Amino acid sequence: MQYYLGLAHEQFRPDDLLEQAIAGERAGFDGLECSDHFQPWWDSGESGHAWIWLGAAAQATEQVPVGPAVTAALQRYHPALIAQGFATLEVMYPGRVFVGIGSGESLNESPVGAHWPDGDGQLAALEEALQLIRRLWAGEVVDHDGRFFRTKQARLWTRPETPPPLYVSAFHPGSAALAGRYGDGIWTLADPESTPELLDAYRGACDDADRDPGEIVLQAQFSWARSDEEALESCRVWKGAVPPEYYVDDWHDPRALYEHAEQKVSDEEFKQKAIISTDPNHHVERIREIEKLGATIVALMNISGADPLAAIGVYGEDVLPKLSG
C-alpha cells in the first residue's frame, strides 16, 4: 500500500504548496499529486498552474513520484501537449512522474471558451485523447482528424525511454472501461457506494483487452486541526466540489457552485465524504476503510486550511506510521 499526499491548488498559493510538498516527502508520503484547475470551486480560492508547479515540486523533492490529479483531456489542453509536457517531465525526472487524466469539468473548460459536451461527448473526447497520447508516446507521426482533436504530422521529438504511468480518472463505468483499455491504472474517489461498480468495470475491461489490472488509486480528502470544529470550518469551502452534477453539467461560476453546494450538502454529509477530525486515530480508521475498497494507492488531499503544514506533521508522526505498521 502506498499513500500519496494531495496538494490543493484551489485552496493554497503555489509557493505554499511547494512547502507542503517538501514537508510531505519528509513526513513519509510515497508520492505527491496536485489538482489541475483553471478556477477553484468557490469564489475566494486560488488556482496556480499545475504543470509549472509540478516541475518545481519535482526539483524541490528528492525521490517521490509527482503528477496531476487530474489533467483534463478536452479543449483546455490538447492531447498532443499533454503527451509532450509529461514526456518532458519524465525525461527530466525519470521514474518519478505519473499522469492522472480525465474528462474534466465545465468549471475549467468553459472560461477559456471551450464547448462543454454532454456526458457521452465527454467520454468520447477522453477516449480520443488517450489514443492520441499513446500513439505519440510510442513515437508515431500522427495525422488525425477526429471529432474533438486534429493533428498534422505531429510527433514528439523528445521522449523518455519509458512513458510515465497513465492513470485514468473514472466516475462512471464508461470511463472505468477506458482505464482498463488504455490506462496503467484507475483513479477515482473512495466511495463505498460507487467504487465497487467502477472497479468491476475496470477489471472487466482489462480482461477483455487481455491486460493485467494496474494501480487502483482511491482519493479522499483530510482536514486536521486542533479541534474538530476548526478542522471542519477550515475546509468548509470544499463543499463546493461535492455535488455530482458539477462533473457532468455546465456549472462554471465558482460563486454559484459554492452557494448551491452549501444549500445541498449538510455538515454531516460532508464529514462522511472527507476525513475531518483532530484525532489521528480517526484518520487511520477512515483510511483503513479506503484500503478495504481495493486501493493499491490511497491519495489523500490535504484540505487542512487552519494549518496545513501542522496537519502534514501529524500524518508523519501519528498516522502514516500506524498505517505502515
ABEGO torsion letter per residue (X at the ends): XBBBBBBBAAABBAAAAAAAAAAAAAAGBABBBBBBBABBABAABBBBBAAAAAAAAAAABAABBBBBOBBBBBAABBAAAAAAAAAAAAAABBGABBBBBBAEBAAAAAAAGBBBBBAAAAAAAAAAAAAAAAAAAAGBBBBBBBAABBBBGBBBABBBABBBBBBBBBABAAAAAAAAAABAEBBBBBBAAAAAAAAAAAAAAAAAAGBBBBBBBBBBBBBBBABAAAAAAAAAAAAAAABAAAAABBBABAAAAAAAAAAABBAAAAAAABBBBABAAAAAAAAAAAAAAGBABBBBBBABAABAAAAAAAAAAAAAAAAAX
